[in-house]
Amino acid sequence: MSPTAPRNWPAVSPDKSLTFSQRLTQIEQQIMAACRRAGRSRDQVLLMAVSKTHSAEAVQEAIAAGVAHFGENRVQEFAQKSLALAQLEVARGEANLASSPPLFHLIGHLQSNKAAKAVEIFDAIDTLDSLRLAQRLSEVAQTHSRKLPVLLEIKLSSEESKTGLHPQSPELIELLERIPSLNGLELRGLMTVPPYNQDPEAARPYFRQLRELREQLTLAHPSLCFEELSMGMSGDFTVAIEEGATVVRIGTALFGERGLPR
Ligand SMILES: *Cc1c(COP(=O)(O)O)cnc(C)c1O
């Protein structure tokens, strides 16, 4: 598969005649059915709406429909969107009504030079993929007196276009040794993006590998937390839930097509 393949995988075409909350209801039913098949309870799986490329208004609609977690992949894009969201909230006078504010996760690659801005605008970084970035994020988080929740992004395939730590890499081992002393970070688990494939079943071995890696790491580092497994997207989230996902990241099936990848 060429590295330029559209990142809408597997092919998903949401029904455009449905409203956001109708699509949410459909996805909710699929999540519940997958949990039932896997003998898991619904509250073990968190739905993250991936709002990248979609407007602040679209995010607002999702919040109104009850979505509490969002995924964005670019610092600059979300910096603008979060300003627009703040203005929408003020305009509608909803700022004080929200029971618990929505949380925004960075799910795209982060360069160290954007770490400061990312810590300022995101609630969590789900794509920690180097020791250097970990050190930088921890430093910045500490200056804000924050403990920033992070997931380690794991690269399970050999695709060159992918970022993430190789499961057997010396860097991962070193990062796991150093992370307890990085006081600005709170390790919460692992995340992965399997290679593009039209067939959701093709992702299953990758999902399983991430779960097995978590088991190994939990044994090797009993004092660290690897609770979250963020895996599964619009085309394969039910497979991911069967394999143990605790977070599924759904964009296209909720918000519609994104058009060309950016
Ligand atoms: C875009 C993106 C998603 C959502 O993909 P869909 O196929 O639209 O659901 C999930 N995870 C990551 C890391 C992404 O970049």
Ligand as a Chemical Component Dictionary entry (heavy atoms), coordinates in Angstrom:
data_LIG
# 
_chem_comp.id                   LIG 
_chem_comp.type                 NON-POLYMER 
_chem_comp.pdbx_formal_charge   0 
_chem_comp.three_letter_code    LIG 
# 
loop_
_chem_comp_atom.comp_id 
_chem_comp_atom.atom_id 
_chem_comp_atom.alt_atom_id 
_chem_comp_atom.type_symbol 
_chem_comp_atom.charge 
_chem_comp_atom.model_Cartn_x 
_chem_comp_atom.model_Cartn_y 
_chem_comp_atom.model_Cartn_z 
_chem_comp_atom.pdbx_ordinal 
LIG C1 C1 C 0 -8.027  10.364 11.506 1  
LIG C2 C2 C 0 -7.700  9.437  12.601 2  
LIG C3 C3 C 0 -8.692  8.611  13.169 3  
LIG C4 C4 C 0 -10.122 8.551  12.694 4  
LIG O1 O1 O 0 -10.211 7.887  11.453 5  
LIG P1 P1 P 0 -11.630 7.531  10.795 6  
LIG O2 O2 O 0 -11.302 6.421  9.852  7  
LIG O3 O3 O 0 -12.112 8.746  10.121 8  
LIG O4 O4 O 0 -12.521 7.091  11.896 9  
LIG C5 C5 C 0 -8.315  7.811  14.238 10 
LIG N1 N1 N 0 -7.047  7.802  14.702 11 
LIG C6 C6 C 0 -6.080  8.570  14.170 12 
LIG C7 C7 C 0 -4.697  8.513  14.741 13 
LIG C8 C8 C 0 -6.369  9.405  13.098 14 
LIG O5 O5 O 0 -5.390  10.153 12.574 15 
# 
loop_
_chem_comp_bond.comp_id 
_chem_comp_bond.atom_id_1 
_chem_comp_bond.atom_id_2 
_chem_comp_bond.value_order 
_chem_comp_bond.pdbx_ordinal 
LIG C1 C2 SING 1  
LIG C2 C3 SING 2  
LIG C2 C8 DOUB 3  
LIG C3 C4 SING 4  
LIG C3 C5 DOUB 5  
LIG C4 O1 SING 6  
LIG O1 P1 SING 7  
LIG P1 O2 DOUB 8  
LIG P1 O3 SING 9  
LIG P1 O4 SING 10 
LIG C5 N1 SING 11 
LIG N1 C6 DOUB 12 
LIG C6 C7 SING 13 
LIG C6 C8 SING 14 
LIG C8 O5 SING 15 
# 
